Amino acid sequence: MKRNILTLILICIIGTAAFAQNIIEPELQEFMNQNNDEKISVNIIFKSQLDVKELRTNSNNYLDKETKRQAVIKEFKEFSEASQQEVVSFIKSQESKGAVTDMVCHWLSNSITCTTTKDVIEALSKRDDILLIGLNAERKVILGDNKSTSQRDDKMEITSNVLQVNADKVWDLGYTGEGVLVAILDSGVDYEQVDLADHLWDGGVEFPKHGYNFADNNNDPMDGTGHGTHCSGIICGDGSSGTRTGVAPDATLMCVKIINSTGNTDAGKIVSGMEFAVEHGADVLSMSVGIASSSTSEREMLREACVKTLEAGVIAAVAAGNDGNSLNKNPIPNNVRVPGSCPAPWIHPDQQENSGATSCVVSVGAVDKNDKPAAFSSQGPVTWQETSYADYPYDPGIGLIRPDVCAPGVDIISLGNNSEDYVKMNGTSQATPCVAGIMSLMLSKNPELTPEQISMILETTAVKLEEKKNNKTGSGRVDALAAINAIDMGDIIFKELTFTDKNNNNKINVGEEIELDITFENISDDSFDNVKAVLKCTNDLVNITNGNVEINNIAANQIFNINEFSFIAGNDIKDQTTLFFDIEFYKDDNVISTTRFSVVTFDKDLLFSEVIVKNDDNNNGILEAGETADLGVVINNRGREIALNVNGILTSNDNNITINKSEAEFGSIAPNSSVTAYYNVTLSNNVSDNSDITFNLEIKDKYNFTKAFNINYINTCDIIYNLKDDFGDGWGGAKIIANYNDGSESDSYTITKGKSETFTKTLNTGVEVSLEWKKSYADAECKYSINYDNGVEIFSGSGSQSGTFFSWTQNCSTQDMIIETCEGVKNFNVNVGSNSVNLSWEAPEKEGVINYEIYRETTLIATTEELSYVDNNLISGSYTYSVRPVYESCNGNTSSEDIAICVGVAENIIPDVTIYPNPSKGIFTIKHDNIESITLYNVVGAKIFEANIDDREYVISDLESGIYFVNIKTNEGSVIKKIVKY
């Protein structure tokens, strides 16, 4: 095909005001002030960068990955050469005067590294085309991982970390990494190791020793520390000397030395190594390297290099770092090292609420052999809001979740340097090449996989260690076999997805049937006849209601749709769960293509919180023997969708309790709020002070969603204090002091020595507890969590300022900590027009309302700062409208009203129209002398049927239980009546 010229737009990155005023970074300025005559190694970063979006659009014209890579690299080089031209000329003029040495022009980050004088730096800082000049400091990047030597043991055929990630099972499928080039950017490689020697990159005459040494600027990348050889063995040690240490034993290894013999490197060498690997055809980068406490210029430079690496179609496994035990020195959001802090090629759904740009980096944390997080593994989140990228804000904002995945990194056996015995090491350095090896296995199955696809598959097939992606283990521990099985194969690829849902809110709600409309493309020149498409889901709680579709013909290069697939997300699936679906295409019982897509559930998440006792006989807030009281049951909504018109029935099989009022209305429960409904009970005289009374609560909402809870009312229970110390030397005098309002003596909790302590305190329901912090020199390393004895966390944190930092009222029934919910609006009114609804309300007495949320049914339709809202252009049907105030620190209670609207029909009140029986099980009768027609609607306004005017009895036995509305047209006008089908 003809080469398309990539027309690129020059983007001038406008940094923060600090950038504009301080081109020379503070660290460099301080160094200059202290060293007047000494030459300094600096990084010069240019303002102008390529428009990556424009580049991506144009480069997509290349069908071949390698052709695309070379075209993109050419554009990078041409762009950098043009934008750096004037500065390069100036530096060369100073070079001839002896003021500059070691100039390296970087095309991957559009920056220049050189060693120069204070005067040259100050002259460059006056230029308009330079964003930053920073110190190119040599940093310690190998942390002296625990290291021990083990004898070669022929009985240990495969190392445990390889087995843990199921790599050996992938080999059985025929995928061993063959044909995939992995560049390891590290301390070099012992290229004479027999386990590596026969599958090293052939660099020809120019690079005869399989790579390059940027640490010493020569052609010999021989390992100077053993770190790089150990990591290389994890990638592709093939077992020639007895034990298979490599995840991808047939992958080809490119040796790129960027770390010197003392374990140090700098940002300039890291970028140079990346440029070498990308330019010479590496498919995967393995980077067990990272800069802690990085400067802004280092972060700018390395992220830009990672962004451009992604555009070249190359993916990188990068260590998160080993600073998890050093949170006092490198606190969040700066605990993960750069470039491991750069974003992934694929944005995980859990990141969507605070998403930003992408890069080539899959950030890797470490776990042990039992998939427990390694204490040393660095923790996210990170933020890029103080850089020119200005994305992933943190506090406020969740930041960028780091790492993406984790892999075995504790007691990892791999190759030693200089052909010594096998060596055992710990670190995210060991986890990273494991992930790089799995990437190689994936590419050996499908060489056309993009970095985004690899990233998505690794995260979505990882063994989940937490419910959601988190800042300790990411999406979970990588699983090579699951990743291989999830790879799309064949020529029929997924293009896009739309769906139809039953309540028309365009969300994937649990319990409702979702009808899919999926677009595919046959990218081959072959046609396929008599194809069967099968829909599968990786989540066992999903019910595929129609998962098989027969297709007569798929033409060559055809774009086609399948709209017959459908599924129901089970009621036990929670809000914000990512559901992964695979579609397999069969011909003659053989799979010819597989493809994967994902959707995210959007729903309420109703949880029992706690029980509140009111109006008991002695008004002490405790239900005691012989007392009658109002029992307030609190329900939290932790989801993102409002729950409408919730009611509950309370029962108990305990003979010691009498329920006097068993039904109550919770009303509507908006997201991130709590609602209390009150029942009335009497406790027997024959119970002890600490009896455990069990209740059963069943709730039901407007759409007949039901959920049951078991509730235990107990007057006394234990509080567990779990204290930890990062360094294992005690809290150094820091203390938590617990004070009580019942006159009890205060308690003091600390760690005198060691790593941890656990304390238990028995308290009665209703006691108010306030916690004080007593400071010491070691506050930053002090961690604690406070839990009920059933495991519910009350509070967790780390060292604080002196004084009271948290308080709560003891409640032994608690299963989910109550969500603080503030005052709602007053006098909520809904007026119905011909095809519109006018909502109005009065402001709450509590001040500080930011805005008001308006809901129609379960959909948030608007926010407003006014005290009214008009919803126009409605169709006939019934609706529930809700409004709630949103404050800075809390959400208000929700007010809801049900209305019915019939577009184009005057609504007159007709007192003599009656419907009976109502509720009805199967037949209802309308009583009026002159009925002209009736129309029945469901709760979302969809028409169910129109009935003959001569009928008086109407059969609804086939309808689902729930609320319906009937529009009755008579000679006197029309009226809408509600009917309940049970």
N, C-alpha and C positions, 0 to 999 in steps of 0.2 A: 504494500500500500504506500501511497505518497505520504511523506512526512508533513504533518500539519505544523505550521509555525505557531509556537506558543506566544501569543501576544499577552504580555504581562503588565499589570498596572503597578506602578511604584507607589508604595504606601509609606508615608512618613509617620512613624509611630510617635505620637505625642505623649510623653510620659507625664508623671506627676509634676507638681510644682517643684518638688525637691530635685527631680532630674534636671529641670530647666535651670535651676540656680546652682546645682552642684554637679557639673560634668565630671569632675574628679571626685571619686568616692572618698568618704572620710578616712577609711583604713589606709588608702594610698596617700592621702594628703598628710596624715600623721607620719607615715613612713618618710615622705619627702621632707617634712619639717625636721626630722631627726637625722637624715642622711643627705646632706647638701650635695656631696660630690659623687656619691655612689650611684652606679647605674641600677635601674630597677626594672624587673620583668613586669610588663603590664599587658592588659587586654583592652583593645580599643574597639568599641562596639558602635556600629553605624546605626543611624536613625532609620534609614531606608531599608525596607525588607520587601520581599516579593509578596504579592497578593496570592495567598495560598489557595483561596477559593477559585480565583481565576485560573491558576495553574492546574488545579484539580480538574476543572471543567474541560480545559483543553487537552490535558494529558490523557483523559479518558478515551480519546479517539484512538489510542494505541491498544490493540487487542493483545499484543504480546508483552509480558511483564518485563522482559529484559530490554526490549526496544523502548518501552516507556521509561525504564530506569535511566538508560543512557540519554534519552531526550531531556529528562528532568535534570539530570546532573549537568548537562550542557547548558541548560538555562540558568542553573544556580551559578555556574562558573562565569558565564557571560555577564550576568547581573552583578555579581560581586566585583568582577574586574572593572566594570564600568563605574560602579559607585565608589570603589576604593582608589580609583586612578590618581586623583589629585593628592590624596594622603600618601599613597605609595611613592609618588614622585618626591614629595617633601621628605619622607623618611629616608629614601635613598640618598637624597642630597645631604642629609645629616649623617648617614652611614659613612659617606666618603670622608666626613670630618671626624669620624671616630666616636660620634655621639650616639649611634644606634648599632646594635648587633642582633643577630638571631631573629630576623624578621620572618614571620610565617603568616601568609594570607590565608584566611579560612573562608572557603566558599560555602560551607555547610551552615555557618552561623553569621556570615557577612561581618567578620571581625578580623582584626590583626593582632597577633601576639608579637611582641618584640621586647628587647632589653634596651633601655634608653635613660637619658638624663632628666633631671627635674625641669630644665629649660625647655626641652622638646615636649615634655608632657604638658607644660603650661601653654605652650604655643598651640598644641593640638586642641586643648580645651576651649580655645576661642573660636573654633570652627563651628559652623551651623549644622554640618552634616554628621556630627558625632553625638551619640546618645549618652555614652558613659565611657569613662576610662577607669579601670579598676586594677588592683594589684593581682598579678598572676602568681599567687602565693603557692608554694609547694606545701601540700597538705598530707598529713598521715592518713592513708586510706586502708591499710591493712592493720587490723587492731590486735595482732598477736593472738589469734584464735587458739583455744586449747588444742594442743597437738601432742599426740603420742604415736609411737611406732608399733605396728603389729606385724608378726611374722606372716609370710606368705603361707596360705593354708589351702591346699588343693581341695579340701572337703567343702570349703565355702565357695560354691560355684557362682553364686550371684549375691551381691551385697544386699543388705536388708532394705535400704532406701529404694533401690530399683524395684524390689518386690512390693514394697509398700504402695507405690504408685501404679502397679500393674503393668509396668513396661514389658516384662517378660511375656505377658499374654498377648501384647501387641506384636512381638517378634513372631509368635506362633501364627499370626495372620499374614506374615510376610513383609511387615513394615519395620525396617531397622535403621532408617535414616539415610539409606543409600541415595546418592545424588543430591544431597542437601549440604550446602557449605555454611558452616558455623564459624564465625569469627569470635575468638575469645580475647577480650581486651582486659589484660591483667598484667601480672609480673613476668610474663613470658611463659614459655613452655619448654620442658625438657623433651625436645623433639627426637631424642635417642631412645626414649621409653618404648619398649617393645609392644606395649598395649596400644600405642598411638602411631607407631612409625609407619605402618603401611596404609594409613588413610589421612595423611597430611596434605594440605593444599600444595599444588605444584605451581610455584611462582616463577618458573622459568629461569632464564639467566639473570634477570634483574633481581629476583628475590629467591635465591637458591636455598634459603633456610626457612622457607614456608611462611614468610611474613616479614614484619619489619619491627625494629626497635626504636620507638619514639622517645623512650626514657633516656637513651644514650645516643640517639640519632645515628644508628648504623643498621647494617643488614642482618644482625644476629640477634634474634629474639629469645635466646636461651634464658631460662628461668633463673632469677637471682635469689628467690625466696622459697620456692616450693609451692606457694599459694596458687599460682596459675596452673601448674601441673596437676595439683590436686583437683582443681575445678575442671580441668580438661578431662581428667579421668572420669568424672561424673557425667560429662557430656557423652563421651564416646570411647572410654576404655573398653577394649574388646575381649579381654580375658586371655590374651595370648600367654601371659605368665601365670595363669591359674585361676584368677577370679575376675568375673565380669563386673566391672564397676560402672560402666557406662549405660545410660538410658537409651542412647541411639548408637549402638556399637559400630555401625557402618557409615555414620556421618563423616564428612570431610572437615578437617579442622584447619583454620587459618590462624596463625600465631601473631598476635598484635600486642607487643610489649609497650605498656604505657606507665608501668609502675617500676620504680628503681629498686635497687637491692636493699634499701632501707625502708621500703614500704610506702614511699611517698610519690605523689604525682601532682599535677596542677590541671586547671581547666583547659589550658591550651593543648596539652598532650592528649587529654581525653577527646577533644574535638578532632585533633589530628588523627587519632586512632579510628574514630568513627568514619572520618572521610576516607581513609585508606580502605576500610572494610566495605563501605558502600560502593566506592568506585571500582573495587576489584571483584565485585559479584557476590558478596556474602548474602545469604538468605536470612540468617538469624545472627544477632549480636548477643553474646553472653557477657554481661558486665557486672562482675562482683566487685564493684568500685563505687565510691560515693564520697562527696565532700560534706562534712558536717559544718554547722555554723557558717554556711556559705554566704558570700556577699551578694548584693543585688546584681552586680556585673557577672559573677559566676553563674547565677541562676538564669539571667537573660541569655547568656551565651550558650549554656548547655540546653536550655529548653528550645531555643531556636534550632540548634543542631538536631534535637530529637523530633521537632516538627518537620524539618526538611527530610530527615531519614524516613519518616512515615510517608512523605510524598513520593519518595523513591521506591516505595513498596517493600521496605525492610522493617522487620519487627525486632524488638530487643527485650530480653529478660534482664531486669536490673534489680540489684539488691536494695531492699528498703533500708538496710543498715542494722548495726548491732548496738543501738543506743537506747533500747527499751529500759535498761536498768539505770539510765543516766538522765531521767526526766528533769532532775534538778539543774543539770548542766545544759541540756538541750530540750527545753519544755515544748509541749504541743503549742502551736502548730509547726514547730521546727525540729521535730524528733526524727523525721525521715530524711535521709540524705538525698542531695541532688546528684545525679539525675533521676534517682528512684522516686522523687517527689513529683515528677512530670506526669501529666495525665495519660490515660490508656488510649489505645486506638478506638475502643468501643466504650460508649457511655452506658454504664449499668443502670437499669431502671431505678434502683435505690438512690442513684446520684442525680436523677432527672430534675428534682426540685431545685438543684443548685448546680446546673451543668455549665460547662464551658467548652473550650477548644480541646483538641486531641493531640497526641504525639505518638511516637513509636513504642513507648515504654509500657511493659507489663511489670508492675512493681511486685516484688516477691518477699514475703515474710517467711518465718521458719516455725516448724512444729517438731515435736519429738516423735518417737516410734509409735506412741499411742495417740497421735494427732492432737496433743495438748500444745497450746502456744508456748514457744520458747520465751523465757523471761527476757532474754537479751534482744529479741526481735523488735525493731523500731515500730512505733505506733503513730498512726495518723490521728486526726486529719492534718492536711497541710493547706496553705492558701497561697494564691498568686495575686492577691489583690493589690499588693504594694509594688508590683512590677508593671511594665508596659502592657502586659497581657490583661491585667486587671480583672481576672476571673477567679472563680471558686472562693467567694468571700467567706470568712469565718468569724463567728461571734460578733454580730449576728450572721447567720448562715452556717450550714453544716460543713463548709470547706470541701476539700477534695478527699474522698475516702481513700486511704492508703493502708495496707497494700491492696493489690488486686486479687492475688491468690497467695497461698503458702505451699511449702513443700518441705520434705524432711531436711532438717539442718542441725540435728544433734547427734553426736557420735557417728559421723559419716566416714566410712572407710573408703579411701581412694588411693590414687597413685602418689608415691613419694618422688622427690627430686633426685636426680643423679642415679636413677635405677635402684634407690634404696627400697627397703621393705615398704609395704602398704602403710599409710598414715591415716590416723583418725583425727578429724577436725570438727569444730562446731562453728555455726554462723549462718547468716543469710547468704554469705558467700557460697556456702555449700548447697543451699536451697535453690539458688538462682540457676546454676548450670543444669540442675534437674529439670527445671521448667524449660530451659533452652533445648534440652534433649527431647522433651515431649513435643515442642514446636517442630523439631526436626522430623520426628515420627509422623506428625500430621502432614508436613509438606512432602514426605516421601509417599504418602497415600494420594495427596492431591497437590501437586506443585503450584496450582493456580490459586490457592487460598490467599486471600488478602490479609494484611495485619489485623484489620477490623474483624474478619471472620475468625481468625485464630484466637484473638482476644475474647470474643464472644463465646466461642466454644469452650475455651479453657475455663471461663468463669461459670458458664451455665452447666457444665458437667462436673465441676469440682464437688468433692464430698463436703456437704454443708456442715459446718461446725457451729454456726449460729443461724438464727432464723433469717436474718438479713445480712447483706454485705456490711462488714464492720471494720473498725480501724485496728484490729489486732491480727485477724486471719483473712481479711478480705472476703471473697466469695467462698472460700473453703480450700481444702487441700486438693491439689491437682490429681486427676485420675487419668492416666494415659489411655487406658482401654475405653473408658467412657468418651473421651475426646475423639478418639479414632472412630468410634461407632456413630458419633454425631456429625461427622463430616458429610456435607452434601456431596453426592456423587452423581455423575451423569450429566446429561445435556438439558434437562428440564429444571429451570431455576425459578425460585420464588421472586416475584416482582413487588406486589403490594397487596394490602388486605383492607377490606371494609367489612362491616358486619351489621346485622339487624338484631336489636334486642327487644324483648317483650314489653318493657316499660318505656321504651323510646327515649331514654336519657343518654343514649350513646355511650354507655359505660358497661363494663363487664361486671355485673353484679352476681353474687353467689345465689344459687337456687333458680336462676332464670335461664331459659334456653337461648343460646346465641347461635344465630344462623350466619355462616361465614360466606363471604364472596371474595375469592382469592384469584389474583392474576398471576399467571405463569408465562414463561417464555421458553420455547424450544430453541436453543441457540445452535443446534446442529443443522446440517444440510440433509439430514435423514428424517423421514416421516415414520410415525408409529401407528399401527392399527390395533384395535381391540386391547386397549390399555385399561388397567384397573388402578385407581388411585385410592390409597388407604390412609386415613388420618389416625395418628396415635398421639398420646400425651404422656409426658414423663411423670406427671403427677397422678397418683392412684385415686385421688379424690375427685378427679374429673370424669364425668360420665359422657362418653361419646355417643350421642343419640343417633347420628348418622355418619358413619365413618367409611363407607365404601361407595365409590362412584365409578360407573363404567363409562369409558370414553371410546367412541367408535374410531376416531382418527385424530391424530395430532400432526398437522402438516409441518414440513421443514420450515424453520425460522418463524414459526407461528407464535403470536401472543394470544393466549386463550384464558378463559375464566372457568372456575368451578364454583358454583353457588349452592351445592347440595349439602355440604358438610355442616354439622351442627353439634353442639355440646352443651352440657350443663356443669357449671362449677359447683361442686358439692358444698353444702352448708358449713362444713368444717374448715373450708378454705378462708383464710383471713384477708382483710384488705391489704392492698399493695403486694400481693403475691404474684410473682412472675410465673406464668404458665408457658412451658415450652412444648411446642407441637412439632412432630415430624410427619411429613407426607412422603409416602413411598409409592412409586409408580412401578407397576408390574406388567410384564408381558410374558404370557405362557409360564406363570408362576416364578419368573425370574425378575429380580429387582433391576430396573434399568436406570432409575434415578431416585435420589432422596434429597429432601430439602427441609429446612427448619425455619420456623418463625416463632415469635413470642408475643403474648399479650399480658397486660397487668390488670389484676382485679381492682375494682373500685367499689368500696362498700362500707357499710357501717361495721363496727366491731364492738358489740355490746358485751360488757363484762360486769359481773357483780363486783361492787366495791366494798361496801360495809353496811352494817346495821346501826341505826341511830335510835335511841330510846327517848321518847318524850312523853310528858304528862303521866309519868309513873306516880305512884301514890305518894312517895316522899320527895319527888322531883330531884333525885340525885343522878339521873341519867343512866341508871343501872336497873335492869330487870331482875327483881329479887322475888323470893318465894312469896306467893300469895298476891302479888301485885297484878293490876291491870294497867296496860300502857299502850300508847301508840308506837308501833314499830315501823320506823322509817327505813325502807330498803333503797339503797343508793345504787344506781346503774351508771356506769361510765360508757361513753362512746369514744373509743380510741381510733375509730376509722375516719374516713374522709367524706362519708355520705350521711346525711341526716336520716334518722329513723323516725317515721311518722306515726303519730297516734298509737303509741305503745301502751298496752295495758297488761296487767299481771295478775295471776292467781296464786295465792300463797297457801300451801298445805303443809301438814306435818303428820308423821306417824307416831310421834312421841306422845305418850299418854299424859305427860306432865304439862302439856301446853294445850290451851283452848284458843282457837282462832275465832274471834268474834266478828271480824270484818276480813273477808278473804280476798276481795277483789278491789283493785285500785288502779287509777290512771296515772301513768308517768307522763303522758303527753308526748310531744315531739322532743327528741334528743339530738341536738346538732353535734357536728364533729368537735372533738376535744372539749367535751363538757360533761357534767354530771347532772342527773335529775333524781329526785327522791319522791317515792310514793309511800303513803302511810296506810298501814293496816292496824288492826287492834287485836291484842292478845291478852290472855290471862295465864299466869304461871301458877302451877300447883303449889300448895303449902308444903308438900312433902319432898322438896328438892333441896340439895345442898347449895351453898353459896357459889360453888364453881361447877355447876352442872353444865353439861354440853348439850344444848338443845338444837336439834337438826330440823331445818325447814327445807321445803322444796318450793322453788319459784319457777313458774312457767310464764314467759312473756310472749306477746304476739303483737305484730305491728299492722299497719293498714293493709299491707300486701300479704298477710297471713304468714309472714316469716315468724317462726317460733324458735325459742331457745329455752333450755331448762338449766337451772342452777341449783346446786346443793349449798345450803347456807348453814353455818355453825355459829350459834350464839354462845360465847364463853365470856365469863366475867374476869378471868385471870389467865395470863399467858406470859411466856418468856420473850425477852428481847435479847438478841445475839449481837455482840460487838465483835467484829473481825478486824483486827489491826494488823497492818503490814509495814515493813520497812524495806526500802529499796536496797540498802547496802548491808543489811543484816547486823547492824551495830546498835540497834535500839533507837529510841526517839530523842535521845539527848536531852531529856527533861520536858519535852512537849507533852501535853496532856489534853484529853477530853474530859470535861467536868460536866456531869449530868445533874440538873437540879429538878426538883419535883414540887408540885403545888399542894400535895397532900400532907406536907409537914415532914416527909421522910428526909433522912440525912442524904446529902449529896454524895455522889460516887465519882471516883477519879479513875480514868483508864489510860494506860500508857504501855509502851514496850521498854522494859528496863535494859534488856539485851536480847540479841537474836533477831530473827526475821519476822516473827509473827506472834500474836497472842489472841486468844479468844476469851470473851467474858460473857456471862449470862446474868440477866437481871429479870426477876419476876415482878410484874406490875399488874394492877387492876385496870380494867377498862374505865376510862374517864379521867385518868391521871394525866395532867399536862406536864410534858417533859421539855425542858430547854437545855440546849447544849452550849457550853462555852469552850473556847480554845485558849490554852495557855501556850504561848510561843516559846520556841527555842531556836538555836542556830541551825537546826536540822529540819525545819518545817517542810521543805520541798520534798523530802524523801518519805514523809509520813502519809500513809494511805489508810483509809478505813471504810467499812460499810456497816450499816446498822439494819438488821432484819428482824421481822417477826419470826417466831419459831416454825412457821409454815413456809418460810423461804421468801416471803414478800419483802422486797427492799423498801425500807423507810427512807434512807438517805445514804449517799456515799460521797466521798470527796477526798481531799488532801489538805495539808496544813493551811491554816487560815490566819487572818488577823486576830489579835487578842479580842476576847469578848464573845457575846452570844452570836452564833452563826446559824442555828436552826432550832425549831421547836415544833412539837406535834402533840395531839391528844391521843392517848393510848386507846386503841380499839381492837380487841382481840378477835373480832369477826372479820377483819380486813383480809380480802383476797386480792385487791388491786387498789393502790393508793388513790384516794379521792381526788378528782380534778377540781381545782378551785373554779367555781362558777359564780359570776357576779349577777347583779340585778338586771332583770329584763325590762322591756319597754312597758309603758302603761297604756291602757285603753286602745288596744289594737283593733282597728275597724277595717272591714272589707266591704266595699260597695261594688256591685256588679252592674256593668253597662251592657250594651247590645253585643259587643264582642271584645270588651276590655274589662279590666278589674282595677279599681282604685284602692290602694292601701294607704292607711294613715295611722299614726300612733303618736303618743306623747313620750318625750325623753324620760329616761329613768332619773331618779333623784341623784344617784351616784354620778359624779362628774368624771370626765376623762374619756368619753366615748370617742373613738377614732372614726368609726363609720357603722353603718347598719347593713347586715347581710340579708338579702331577699331570696327566699326559696320558693319555687313553684314545684310542687311534688318533691322529688328528691334532688332536683337540680338547682344549684346556686345560679340564679339568673342575673343578679346585679348586686353591687354595693353602692350605697349612697350616704352622703352626709346630711341629707334632708330628712324631714319627718313624714315624707309621703313618697309613694312610687306608683306609677301607672303601668300596667302590663297590657299591651295592645295586641290586636290581631290574633285573638284566641279562636280556637275551633270549639265546637260544641263538646261538652263533657263536664266532668266533675274534677275539681282541683283542691289540693290542700296548699294554702299559702302560709309561709312562716317568715318571721322576722326576728333577728336577734342583734343586740348591740355588741360591738367588739371594742374592748378596752385595751390599753397598752399592756396590762399585766394579766388579763383574763378575758374570757368570753362570757357574755351575758346569757341568762336563761332565754329560752325560745318561746315565742308566742305563735300559735297556729290557729287557722280557721279553715273550715271546709266550705266550699262553694260549688254551685253547679251553674253552668252557662249553656244556653241554647242560642246559637247565633242566628239572628234574623227572625226570631219568634218572640213576640211580646210575652212577658212573664207576669201573668195576673194571678192573684191569690184566689183559689177556688175552694172554699171551705168544704164543699160537699163531695170532693173527690177523696176516696179512701182506698187503701190497699190492704188486703188481708189474705192469709196470715203474713205477718212481717215481724220477725224473720221467717223465711220460708225454706222448706227443705226441697220442694220440687215444683209446686204449682202456686201461683198467686192470682188473686182476683182483684180487678179494679171495679169500683162501684161508682158509676155516673151514668146519667141517662143518655147523653149525647157525645160519646167518644168518637172522634173522627180517625185518629191514628195514634199509635204509640211507637216510640223508638227507645231501645234499651242500650245504654253505654256502660263500659267498665270504668274503673276509677281513673284511668288516664285519658278518658275521652274517646276511646275507640268504639265505634258502633258495633254492637253485637247482633242485633236484628231489628227489623221493622215488622210490626204485627198487623194482621187484618183487622179492619175497623169493626167487623161483626163479632170478633172474639171478646170475651170477658175474662176467660181464664187463660193463663199463659204458663207454659211449661219451661222451667229452668233447671230441671234435674240434671242435665248434661253439663251445666256450667260449674266451674270451680267455686269453692266456698270463697266468700268475700263480699265486698260492698259494690253495689251497682246503682245506677240512676236511670229512671225512666221518664222520658219527656212525653207527657200526655196532652194531646191536642183535642180540645172540645169546641163546641160551637160558641162557648163563652170566652175562649182564649186557651192558653197553655199553662201548664204547671209541671215542675220537675220534682219528683219524689225519690227518696232514697229507699233501696231495698237491700236487705241483708240475706244472702244465701248461705245456709250452713250445711 
